[in-house]
Amino acid sequence: MAIAKELLDILVCPQCRQKVHLNDRGDGLICANCLLLYEIKDDIPVMLVEKAKQLDAGSCQASQ
């Protein structure tokens, strides 16, 4: 099951409050501003800054 569009429309990065977008694989949400990847586990986004993975600028731009 994919993340609902309605949920994706309202989710923001907990660190900077900017919109997040689904990555290409559909298993995480990317904040291009903070360069963070928030994983989606069991169809639930884990929106905790301390659990997010740091990305490089190239991987964020390629996924948008």
N, C-alpha and C positions, 0 to 999 in steps of 0.2 A: 504494500500500500504506500502510495506517495504522500508527501506532505500536502495538505489542502491549500489551494491558492489563497483562500481567505486568511489562513494563518500566515502564510508567506508574505502577504501584503501588509500585515501589521507588525511583523517581527523586526526588531532593530537590534543593533549591537549593544550589549549592556555596558560597554566601556565608553563609546562615543555617541551613541544614540542615532547612528546613521543606518540606513536601510542595509539589509543583508540580501544576498542572492544565492540561489542554489548552485552548487558546483556542477561541472559537466557529468560527473558520475552519479549525482543525485544522492550522495551519502553525507553531504555536509553543506553548511551555509557559510558564505564568505563575506567578511567585512573588508572591502577594498581600502577603506580609510585606515584601519588599524592593522591590516595585513594578518587577519586572524581567520582560522577555519574552525567553525563550531560543528562538531560531528552530530550526525543524526543516528540515534540508536533505538531500535525497535519502533521506528516511525516517530520518535520524540526528539526534537532538537535539544541538545545539551548546551544551553546558553549561559555557561559559566566561564568567565574570563580565565580563571585559573586552570580550566580543563581544555581551553582552546589551543590549537596548534598554530605556531608562528609560520607564516608563509613569506616567500620572497615576492617582490613586486611583479616579476614576470608571470608567476603562476596566477596571481589575482587578475591581471589584465587579460590573460588568455581565457579565463573562465567567464568573463562578463558577456 
